[in-house]
Amino acid sequence: MTMTQPARTALDERVEHVDVLIVGAGISGIGAAYHLRERFPDRSLVVLDALESHGGTWWTHQYPGVRSDSDLFTFGYRFKPWRGPSIATSAEILHYLGEVISENGLDAYIRHQHRVTAASWSTEDRRWTVEVTRGETGEELTFTTDFLWMCQGYYRHDQGYTPQWPGVDRFGGDVVHPQKWPADLDLTGKQVVVIGSGATAATLIPAIADSAAHVTMLQRSPTFFYARPKTHDLAVQLRALDVPEDWTHEILRRAYIAELNELTRISAESPDLAREFLIESMRPQLPPDVDIDKHFNPTYRPWQQRIAVLPDGDMFTAMREGKASVVTDTIETFTETGIRLSSGEELQADVVVTATGFDLSVFGDIAFTVDGEPVDFAQTVTYRGLMFTGLPNLAYVFGYFRHSWTLRADLISDFVCRLLAHMEQKGASMVVPQLRPEDAGMPLGPWVDPENFNPGYLARSMHLMPKQGDREPWTHLHEYAEEKDLLPAADLDDGTLVYR
């Protein structure tokens, strides 16, 4: 019999027990719930989310122009065709996620405005006890679960990262972080300085350039940009031929994966060639007087940080039309009317937008304990980047840096469902990753190798994250090309997962 609502325990009506508890109703949590319902329709399930509605990032980010930085054929789920343009707005993505929820009846399992504050594992009881605060009233609830699936994302939604600059208090204009964009902010005729040059800045600048008097992108160091069509030519051709949408979705999905695999390969094996390709692709789209080496040639190698996508080259168009410009310098101080740079130049500003990134949230800032002992994730070793030594019956979704997040979320869903089925077959109520004797002395490295990927939000928080080893399955791979074959074939009985 399919259960549409979780049952309450007989021991305590105030405690709700479910077979699987998912934390987060963004793209990871919705996907996890779909896969679990498909594979185990008789298992009880609840999805808890702290926000007022589904979508995670796409719900909280409401700054002008907010859109995807990945193509939707791979950022969308493999099980639901994407029918829109390759690069989509947040509204389009939220609509797509809403369709997944409604078409599969997932709304029966999602509890909004339920913030998880603590999770404690009991080996004796073989379950997690999860403490939750509900809504604005702060009502405290308790859930228990046999398996905890962390899909809460990787950064704090309630605050962004803003460096401390001298003189900010005396600035006479508005200082705004994109994560906290005021609904009533009017930029018409304003001089706007956007600090930062990552994906957020690249999204925001063309969206406000037409209304603002001028937008200046102020960056400490350059970023690689890649202009590409908002809609892939192949998608246009296939749809013109009335090819079924699920075929189009799969063909475009494979095309984007192959393209990104090749760029990733070249960036690793021939970084100078990749650099030349990216710079030369930017050159004809920029104003002829722009110093490309100064403003668009980063010191890091291609793909050591994320390449910012510009649909139809929109930010470059704003620069060619004189509506936006770029300055590469460091900030000496804010003044009453703008920002004075280390070079002595002063940028006049009515509004300063701090597109300076976000703060990493280590496992949702939830207080974890195992058998009464607090968990320090920095002292754990990851199992394939999705489980951790010493933490039983817990899985964690952390997507790809270069490929779309959802590609890994789907792979992890497959793995977790396979693991749950394997536990059932073995009659096991508990599984925990554990180093084998031959693994005990292996070298440990950071969650992410900075030589591979080193954006600021990771560098600031790496000391809080789990470690990885130098061999499988204690590594955290970051490339879909490797994991798409490795994860489905992972041996669940190789001695690294201990069942009880």
N, C-alpha and C positions, 0 to 999 in steps of 0.2 A: 504494500500500500504506500502511495506517495504521501509524504507529510508536507502540508503547506504551512504549518505553524509549529515551531519547536515546543516540546512538552516541558512542563515545569517539574522539578523534582518533588517527590513526595515528602522528603525530609524537611524542606524549607520552602514555602511558597514564595518567599522573597528572593530566592536564588533560581535563576533560569539556567537549565543545562541544555547544551546542544552538542552534537557529535563533532562539528567543526565550526569554529568561530573565526571569521575573517575580519580583520581590522582595516578599514578603508574602503570607500565606495568610489574611487577614481577608476582609471582605466585598468589598473591591476586587479582591484577587488571585484569589479564587475566581471572581468574575464574569469577570475578564479571561481566566482559563484556559478557562472555559466558552465564551466567545465565540470565542477563538482555535481551540479544537478544532472548533467548529461550522463556522467559516469556512475553516480550513486544517488539515484532518485529517492531512495528510501532513507537516506541519512538526513538528520536534522541539521539546520544551518541557520546562522544569523550573520549579517554583515553590519558592523558598527562603524559609524562615521561621525566625526565631530562637527561637520559642516551642515548647513541648512538644506543642502540638496546634493545630488550626485555630481561627479565630475572632477573633484579634487582641484588640480591646477586650473582647469577650464572654468571652474566656478569662482575661484578666488581672484584670478587675474582678470581685471576689468579695465585695464588701461587702453587707450585708443589703439585700434589696429591689431589687438592681440590675436595671434594665429599660431599655427603649427610651425615648427622648425624642421620637421621631418615630413616626408611624403605620407599621405594618408593611406596609400595602398599597403604600406608596411606598418604604419602607426595604427591603422585600423586592425580589427581582429581577422584572423584567417578564415573564421567561420561566418563572417558577415561581409558581403561585398561592399566596397566603398563606391558610391555613385557620383561623387562630386569632383571638384578640381583637386589636383595633387596636393597643393598647399591650401589649407582650409582655415576659416576663422574659428574662434572659440565657440561661437553660436552654432556653427555647423557641426562641430565636434560634439557639443553637448546634445544636440538633436540626435546625432548618430548613437551616442551612448544611451540616450533615453529610449530609442527604438530597441536596442539590445535588451534593456530592462523590461519594457512593456511586452515585447514579442515573446519573452521567455518567462514571464511571470516573476521576475526577480524582485519586484517591488514588495512582494510579500515577506521578503527576508531582510530588507534593508531598514535599519533604524538610524535616522538622522539625528543630529545634535546629541549624540552619545560619544562623549570623549573618554577614552581609556586612560586611566591614570596609573594603574598598577596591575601586574600580572605575576602570580606566584604558582610555581609548580610543586606538587606533592607526589613523590614517588610512591608513597604508601597508598594514596588514593588514585594514582595514575591519571591525574587530570590537572588542568590549569584553572585557577580561580582568578577572575578578571574583574577589577574594580572599575566602575564607570560613573561619570557624572553626566546627568542628563539636562539639557536645555539651560535656559537662563536661571531657572530656579535652583540649579545645583543639586538636584535630587540625586542621592547616591544609590546605585544599583549594583548587583553582583551577578555575574555569569560564571558558569563553569563549563569547561569544554574538554573533550578528549584530544583535540588537535587545534593548535593555534596557528593561523596563517596570516602573517604580517604583510599587508599590502598598502601601507599608509604613505608610501612615497619616501622621499629622502631629504626634504627641506621643510623648514617651519613656515606654515601658511600665514601665521599671524604677525610675522615681522620679516623684513628683508635685512640684508647686510648693508650698513652705511658706515664708512670710515669716519673717524673724528677729524674734522678739518678746523684749523684756527679761524676765528672770526664768523662762524656760522650764525651766532646769536645776533650779530649786528647787521646781517643782511636784511634789507628792507623788503625783499620779495618773498615768494613762496618757495619752499624746498619740499619736494614730493618724491617719495619712493614709489615705483610702479606697482608694488604689491599693495599699496594703500592709496590708490588713486581716488581723489575726491570726485564724486559724481558731478559736482557743480563747478569744477575748475574750467574756466574759459580762457583759452590761449589766443583768442582772436587779437591780432595786432601786437602780440607780445614777443619780446626777445627771449628765446628759450635756450638754455644750455643743458645738454644731456651729458652727464658724466658717465662714461663707459661706452664700450663699442662691441658688446657681445650681442647675443640673439635678441635680447629685450630692446636694446638701443636700435638695432637694425629693424625691428618691427615698429617701434614707436615713432621714429623720426619721419619716415614717409607718411605716416598717418596724420601727423600734426603739421607737416610742412606747408600745406596749402592755407591753413588758417593763421598760423603764427607769422609774425613779421619776418623772422629768420630763426633757424634752428642751427646751433653749433654743437657738433659732437666733439666733446673734450675727452681724449683718451690719454692714459699714461703711456701705453704702448700699443702698437697696431694689432689688428685681428685679421685673419684670413676671411674673406667674403667670397661667396660663390653665387653668381646670378644664374637662375635657371627659370624656364617657363613655369608659370603657375599651373598650367595643365600640360601634361606630357603629350607630345605629338602622337605617340603611339595610342594613347587613350582616345584622342580625337578620331584617329583612323578606325580603331576598332568599334567605337560607338557609331560612327558613320556607316559601318557595315552591319549594324544591328547585331553585333556579336553579344551573346548572353552576358549579363553583368558579372556572373560568377566566373566566367572565362576571362573577361577583361580584367577583373580583380586579380586573378591568379597570374595572368601574363604580366601585368604591370608590376605586381609584387615581385616576381622573379627578375624583371628588368631592372627595377630599382636596387634590389639586393646585389645583382651582378655588377651594376655600375659602381655602387659604393664599395663592394669587395675589391674591385680593381683599383679604385682611388686609394683605398686603405693599403693595399699591397704596394703600390708604387710609392706611397708616402713613407712606408717602412724600408723598402729596398732601395729606392732611388729618391730620397727626399729633395735633392736639388732639382730633379726633373719635375716633381710634384709642385714645388715652389714656383718654378718657371711657368708651369701650366696655369696655376691659380693667378699669378700676377698678370700674365699676358691675357687671361680671360677678363680681368678687371680693367686693363689699360684703355681699351677703346670705349668703355662705358663711362669713364671718369672725365671731368673737365681737363682740357689739355695742359693747364698750368699747375695741376696737382703734382706735388712731389710724392711719387708712388713709393719710393724707397723709405721715405720718412714716415708716411702715414698708412701704408698698406703692405709693408713687408715685415712681418713679425720676426723676432729673434728666435722663437721656438720653431721646431720643424712642423710641417703640415700634419694635422690631426693629433698633435700633442695636446692641443686644446680643440674644442669643437669649432668646426667651420660654420660661420653664420650664413644661412641661406637667404638670398634676396629674390623673392618671386618677381619675375619679369624685370629684375634689376631696379626695383622701385626706389631704393635709397640713392643709388647712383643717378637716377633720373632727377631726383630732388636736388642733387648737387650740381648736375649739369645746368639745371634751370635757375641756379642761384638762390634756391630757397633754403638750402642747407650747406654746411661746410664742415671741415674737420680741422681740429687743432690737436697736435700731439705735444704734451707738456705735462708738468706736474703742478699741483696747486700749492701756492705759497700761503694764501689766505683768502677768505671771503672778505669782501668790502661791503659798504652800505648799498652799492649799486651793482655788484657783480662779483667777479673772481679775479684776483691778481695771480698770475702764473709765475713760476720760478724764473722764466726768461724776462720778466718785467712787463710782459703784455697784460693788458686788462681786458677781460670779456665782460661787456655790459649784459645784464640779465634782469628780466622781470620775474622769471621762473627758472629754478634749477631742478632738474630731474635727476635723481641719483640712481641710475641704472647700473648699480655697482654689485649686483648679485644677491645671493641669499645665504642664509645660515643653514648648514646641514643639520638635520634632525636625526640623531642616532636612535633608530628604532622608536620613533615617535615620542622621544623624551619620556618614555614609560619606565617606571621603576620595576625592574624584573628581579625576582628571587627564585632560587631553586632549593627546595627543602630548607627554607629559612635563611639561606645565604644570599646576600645581594650579588647580582651578576655584573661583572665588569667586562663588557664586550671586548675591550682592548686586550684582555687576557685569554680570549678564546681564539680558536683556529677555525677558519671557515671550511665547510665541506661543500665544494663546488660553487661557492658564492651564494648558497641558498639555505644552508643549515650550519650549526655551530657546535663545537665540542662542549659537552656539558649541559646543553639545552635540549631536553627531550621534547618530542612531538611538536616541533616548531619549524616552520618554513618562512622564508623571507624573500620578497621580490625586490630585486635591484636590477634595473634594466641595463641596456647597452648605452655606451657613451656616443659611439659613432653611428651605429644602426639605430633603428627605432626602438624605443623602450618596450613596445608591445611584443616584438619578436621574441624577446627573452621571457616576458610574462607568460606568453603562450607555452613556451618550452617548459617553464617551471610548473605551470598547471599540469601539463602532461606528466612530469616527473612526480609531483605530489600525488596525483591520482594513482599512478602506478605504485608508489610507495604505500599508499593506504590499502590498495588491493593486496599487495604483498604481505603487509602486516595481518590482514584478515586471513589470508591463506595460511600464514604461520601460526595463527592464534595468538599474536603478540598484541599487547596493549600499550607498549612503550618502545620507542626507537630513539637512540641518541648516537650522534657521531662520537667516535672515540679513537684517538691515535693508537696505532698498532705499535708493538715493541720496536719494529724497524723504523717507525716514524718519529720516535721520541726525541732523537737528537737532530732532526732536520733543521736547516736554517729557516728562520721565519722572516717574512718581509711585510710591508704595509698592505692594507686592503687594496690599494691601487699603486702600481709601480709608477713613480713620478716621471720616469724616463718614457713611459708609455702614454700617460695622460696626467696633466698637472694643472687644472684650473684652480682658481683661488679658493673656491668653496671647499674643495677637497683638501688643499694644503692646510687650510685653517683648522680642519677637524680630523685629520688623518689619525692623530694620536688617540682618538676616542673609538676608532673602528676596529673590528676584528683583524687578526693577522691572517696571512696565507703562507702556505709552505712552498717547497720547491718541487713538488711532485703531485700527481693526481692521487686522490681526489681533493687534495688540500689546497688547490689553486682556485683563483677567481678569474676565469677567462672573460675576455671582453669582446670577443669577436664571434659573430653569428656563424661565420664560415666554419669555425671549429666546433662550436657547441651544438649546432643543429644535428650533428652526427654523434657527438660524444654523450650528450645528456640522455637521448633515448636508449643508448646502448650501455649506460652505466650499470655495472654489476652491483646489485643490491645485497649480495651475500659475499663481498670480498673481505669482510672482517672489519671494515671501517664504520659500518652501521651495526650497533649492538641492539639486539631485540630482547625484550623480556616479556 
